[in-house]
Amino acid sequence: MTEPVPTRTHALAEEAGAGDSGGESTATVVVAGLANLGIAIAKLVGGLISHSSAMLSEAAHSVADTITEVLLFVALKRGTRAPDARHPVGYGRETYFWALLACLATFTLGAGFSFYQGVETIIEGEEQGDPLVAYVVLGVSFLLEGASWLKAVRQVRGSARRWGTTWRRYLAETSDTTVKAVTFEDSAALVGLVLAALGLFLEQVTGDPVWDGLAAVLIGVLLLVVAGALARANVSLLIGRSVPRAVEDGLRAEIAALEQVVDVPVLMTSVIGPGQLIVSAKVDFADDATVADVERASDEAERRLVARHSGVRYVFLDPTPGDGRARAEVHRPEEPGPGRG
């Protein structure tokens, strides 16, 4: 029999259906959490001394990020529990539940407080304090956030390089929502620090606190965008997202290459957790295939897919008559592209 080895498709399957090692993701989350905790305290002190709304908004931002890292750590630990009688495919999707709560923390605490501080400053003004401490805190915070960001970026680029894809596509398709969250949040933190410094500087130069309030509002908008993007990704994974069409085509080709298999009219996939994927397919076997042939082909399909794609955890095949192709379009309509959510 012919056994195709579509290496590019295999790489995409790893990229979209499998997450990174739990240890690497846990280390990334822990580093980010510790950095955010120290930064939050420093920003709070700097904001109180300088009377800067943007600095206080950044302090709320870091507090929200710290809570986020705690929830992501819980997500990593809860989602890796072994399957049991009540949860036969495991707890992988619980990871996305906790990650969704982390997005809500960023939305309510970070963005909400930033909008409040910014609007209040624009309307009522604020007393200017000593900006020197705020500048020092912003500089140190940028260095700490930058270190956390670099670790996350190294993990993303290393994984993308390992699977032969771009880091942008890896972030769009990976089911490891924790590393995606840390990368997005650290990026937003660096941009937020620049906005806070700019608002503080313009207020100092012009004497108008509106600039500081405007910086706080922009920080709130930034947090809303990040929280919305992460929430959308986590909701999609929590429901049970499929892998990209190119990956499914590769999986279908693997099954279709088996002896006694004529066609695979319907194939569906579902991500059930970081690095965990279910493959279900209707298979049209040859008319002269015996029950023993079907059993052997089914066993071989599971062995081959699990061995070649580390993201595949379960394979379910359903023998079907040759008219299954007409039902394929009902089960799987055309998609807008590989980055669908």
Buried (B, 14 or more C-beta within 10 A) or exposed (E): EEEEEBEEBBBBBBBBBBBBBBEBBBEBBBBBBBBBBBBBBBBBBBBBBBBBBBBBBBBBBBBBBBBBBBBBBBBBBBBBEEEEEEEEBBBBBBBBBBBBBBBBBBBEBBBBBBBBBBBBBBEEEBEBBEBEBBBEBBEBBBEBBBEBBEBBBEBBEBBBEEBEBEBEBBBBBBBBBBBBBBBBBBBBBBBBBEBBBBBBBBBBEEEEBBBBBBBBBBBBBBBBEBBBBBBEBBBBBBEBBBBBBBBBBBBBEBBBBBEBBEBBBBBBBBBBBBBBBBBBBBBBBBEEBEEEBBEBBBEBBBEBBBEBBBBBBBBEBEBBEEEBBEEBEEEBEEEEEBEEE
